[in-house]
């Protein structure tokens, strides 16, 4: 923890680097990814402060849209699309994902009921080889499910219909740093 504290102490010593951020934000991309500490959107994309609007959830799950029961995820998506006017949404899954791995393997999650109940929203359950520690096939299928789910959000549906929004599905390999993108035409993930 001490190195993190030390960096935080010196971080604000360059106020000129951050002054423009007080004027507001206008990111072009909403980046939805897992809470996993090995996945760092700004590091992966090279984004600077103000360039990405991030939504991080366990297992990069986008819950089903339900206007009667708003979620923080739905509020973040709606704000990014309607208020900030992002032009791109990236859903980025990653190799060695604990959430997707637990689903693929059928792990008993009774000891962590909040996690268990959150992961129920991943339905349909991703398939894949239970013995694959990277759970690549399961994660990639899961990412596509989340992109499909995003399409059901009214603000996303409207912006897609009028051409003001694009959705992208990415898969990040934590063990190599390689990023793959889904190609709808071929239905496979290939290197960016």
Phi and psi in degrees as a GROMACS rama.xvg file:
@    title "Ramachandran Plot"
@    xaxis  label "Phi"
@    yaxis  label "Psi"
@TYPE xy
-58.3989  -41.8884  UNK-2
-60.3177  -34.1286  UNK-3
-67.964  -41.5815  UNK-4
-63.5541  -44.4566  UNK-5
-59.9865  -42.2915  UNK-6
-66.1455  -40.5861  UNK-7
-62.2238  -35.1657  UNK-8
-64.7422  -37.8634  UNK-9
-92.6163  -12.9987  UNK-10
-58.5275  -43.4019  UNK-11
-81.6796  9.79078  UNK-12
-83.9908  4.96792  UNK-13
-123.135  61.3243  UNK-14
-58.6796  -29.6382  UNK-15
-64.8757  -29.8383  UNK-16
-67.588  -21.5782  UNK-17
-116.507  -5.98044  UNK-18
-55.8238  -41.1845  UNK-19
-65.3573  -23.3727  UNK-20
-67.1916  -23.1116  UNK-21
-70.5883  -16.7814  UNK-22
-78.5172  -9.96459  UNK-23
127.954  -176.304  UNK-24
-129.76  147.912  UNK-25
-147.669  60.3598  UNK-26
-67.6527  149.173  UNK-27
-95.0835  -12.3406  UNK-28
-129.737  132.614  UNK-29
-96.9564  121.915  UNK-30
-110.873  110.34  UNK-31
-102.876  120.489  UNK-32
-149.107  -179.523  UNK-33
-77.0764  157.235  UNK-34
-75.0011  -7.69184  UNK-35
-50.0762  131.151  UNK-36
-66.4985  -15.4823  UNK-37
-84.4643  -7.45143  UNK-38
-106.066  110.981  UNK-39
-122.846  97.1654  UNK-40
-51.6583  -44.1342  UNK-41
-66.2466  -34.4707  UNK-42
-69.6257  -43.7704  UNK-43
-63.6088  -41.9508  UNK-44
-97.0178  -15.2108  UNK-45
76.8242  16.5161  UNK-46
-69.0652  146.197  UNK-47
-97.6317  165.907  UNK-48
-52.8428  132.995  UNK-49
93.1282  -7.05855  UNK-50
-94.2613  -22.4098  UNK-51
-123.486  137.575  UNK-52
-103.594  120.539  UNK-53
-107.482  141.985  UNK-54
-128.208  114.193  UNK-55
-116.586  124.805  UNK-56
-134.525  157.041  UNK-57
-59.4155  120.139  UNK-58
72.7856  19.0387  UNK-59
42.5073  41.6447  UNK-60
-79.7535  131.488  UNK-61
-102.26  109.906  UNK-62
-67.8631  155.454  UNK-63
-57.4778  144.201  UNK-64
-71.53  131.235  UNK-65
-147.446  100.281  UNK-66
-62.0057  -26.7739  UNK-67
-75.2995  -20.3507  UNK-68
-132.33  74.6279  UNK-69
-63.4914  147.479  UNK-70
-119.305  163.544  UNK-71
-64.9057  -31.5245  UNK-72
-65.5634  -45.3464  UNK-73
-63.1059  -39.7889  UNK-74
-64.6426  -40.0858  UNK-75
-65.0417  -44.4076  UNK-76
-63.1868  -47.656  UNK-77
-61.8648  -43.1102  UNK-78
-62.9088  -45.1169  UNK-79
-61.1008  -43.1861  UNK-80
-78.3974  -49.9845  UNK-81
-81.7715  -41.28  UNK-82
-91.7399  -49.4694  UNK-83
-82.3071  -21.3847  UNK-84
67.4087  37.7901  UNK-85
-57.2395  147.855  UNK-86
-100.923  -15.1052  UNK-87
-135.762  143.06  UNK-88
-126.03  125.127  UNK-89
-111.126  126.146  UNK-90
-104.926  117.294  UNK-91
-118.981  110.813  UNK-92
-91.0797  174.405  UNK-93
-146.239  155.486  UNK-94
-65.0997  159.179  UNK-95
59.0678  31.164  UNK-96
-72.8608  120.7  UNK-97
-64.6347  -38.9579  UNK-98
-65.5562  -51.7258  UNK-99
-67.2369  -38.3523  UNK-100
-58.9946  -42.3744  UNK-101
-62.2212  -38.7543  UNK-102
-69.4033  -44.4839  UNK-103
-63.0319  -41.2178  UNK-104
-80.9495  -16.6701  UNK-105
72.2978  36.388  UNK-106
-59.1607  148.57  UNK-107
-80.4221  113.472  UNK-108
-108.862  20.9361  UNK-109
-61.5997  -26.9235  UNK-110
-72.8417  -17.0163  UNK-111
-127.519  75.4142  UNK-112
-62.1342  -34.1347  UNK-113
-66.0534  -40.8197  UNK-114
-64.4336  -48.2595  UNK-115
-55.2203  -48.2127  UNK-116
-70.168  -32.5172  UNK-117
-66.5548  -43.9888  UNK-118
-68.4084  -19.04  UNK-119
-57.1076  -30.1665  UNK-120
-71.72  -5.72078  UNK-121
-77.4875  -6.47945  UNK-122
-51.3613  141.288  UNK-123
-70.9758  152.298  UNK-124
-62.9015  132.894  UNK-125
-67.5115  145.465  UNK-126
-104.444  159.294  UNK-127
167.844  177.424  UNK-128
-78.3905  115.569  UNK-129
-61.2575  -25.5931  UNK-130
-86.4952  -5.47708  UNK-131
-81.3237  109.329  UNK-132
-63.9383  -25.3664  UNK-133
-79.2093  -17.4705  UNK-134
42.2989  41.0394  UNK-135
-57.1542  -50.7203  UNK-136
-61.9909  -44.0062  UNK-137
-64.5002  -42.7402  UNK-138
-66.0627  -43.3514  UNK-139
-63.3072  -42.0461  UNK-140
-63.9721  -39.7505  UNK-141
-62.9942  -42.9031  UNK-142
-60.4179  -43.4737  UNK-143
-64.0695  -35.1252  UNK-144
-63.7944  -40.0207  UNK-145
-68.6313  -37.3628  UNK-146
-63.9502  -43.2152  UNK-147
-60.6776  -41.3831  UNK-148
-62.8101  -39.4123  UNK-149
-57.4786  -35.9201  UNK-150
-61.0117  -21.2254  UNK-151
-83.7315  -9.48381  UNK-152
-73.9628  125.885  UNK-153
-52.6563  -42.9802  UNK-154
-65.9219  -37.083  UNK-155
-70.4409  -46.0565  UNK-156
-55.922  -45.1125  UNK-157
-65.311  -45.4314  UNK-158
-69.1727  -32.6943  UNK-159
-66.5822  -42.6192  UNK-160
-62.3144  -37.1873  UNK-161
-97.6729  9.9744  UNK-162
78.1905  15.0363  UNK-163
-95.0653  3.11569  UNK-164
-145.451  142.39  UNK-165
-122.811  143.195  UNK-166
-111.193  138.572  UNK-167
-130.953  144.456  UNK-168
-115.683  121.359  UNK-169
-120.814  155.943  UNK-170
-133.423  121.166  UNK-171
-105.727  127.781  UNK-172
-92.3361  110.235  UNK-173
-67.5146  -24.9189  UNK-174
-85.4872  -11.2296  UNK-175
-127.154  -23.2043  UNK-176
85.4346  -0.415341  UNK-177
-75.3508  139.356  UNK-178
-113.99  128.175  UNK-179
-109.797  145.939  UNK-180
-119.898  142.526  UNK-181
-76.8976  132.359  UNK-182
-104.353  108.986  UNK-183
-59.0717  -31.9627  UNK-184
-64.6336  -40.2465  UNK-185
-102.675  -12.606  UNK-186
60.2718  37.0001  UNK-187
-133.253  158.065  UNK-188
-92.416  127.462  UNK-189
-131.153  159.564  UNK-190
-58.8374  140.658  UNK-191
